[in-house]
């Protein structure tokens, strides 16, 4: 096969993964929309009471002599202050060993490999759902180590994918990859809006406690990261992964198997697989 044919085949594979991942997300969103419709009908039953409450609140605010207006939108990624999300991520990962792309004790008896795309909104569901209790129950206690691997599914441009994933891997040289990964997921922009810019990546780095920015900037150009991203994609392809997040689990040092999960918000499927190995 000629180099051109290989490139075309790789582009087609990436396109197929993105399309399949979007179909999976669409199915999830439709299911959520159906549930939302049912909830809406219940909410409408209390709409009259709600309207009365709003009127009362408006009257109270208008007659209170003023007050402080507070924004309700999530604070975007930036290097200033200590937003709530930074505190949450730092607290979650505090005192847990990190080594490159791995979170947890290197000698942990069980390994969970997590294939993700930093722009994948379903990966964000995992971060905000099942991952936190898994870290607290199994990773912090030394029973499981989690390896993050790169698989392009949601990011539209391959070059953007390589750049953002390398930014996380570069933080890993300072044992801060998971801080960067989790901050990215918690502060994702809207998919397909081109929000991942150099400024966005830099401002995320500024939020990572203790990260040497000058060293991180230099490390981002390490050609080894390109090899890592390529080998991760090949490993995912070998086991048939087409969407993210996808997982392999097994005894450390042994053969890993696909982990089929029922939910990304409920950790039960992950706990069941891990407990069998323990």
Secondary structure, DSSP 8 states (H G I E B T S, - for coil): --HHHHHHHHHHHHHHHHHHHHHHHHHHHHHHHHHHHHHHHHHHHTHHHHHHHHHHHHHHHHTTT-------S---S-SSS--HHHHHHHHHHTT--EETTEES-TT-SEEEEEEE-TT-HHHHHHHHTHHHHHIIIIITTTSEEEEEEE--SS-S-HHHHHHHHHHHHHHHTTT-HHHHHHHHHHT---TTS----HHHHHHHHHHSTT--HHHHHHHTT-THHHHHHHHHHHHHHHTT--SSSEEEEEETTS--EE---S-SS-THHHHHHHHHH-
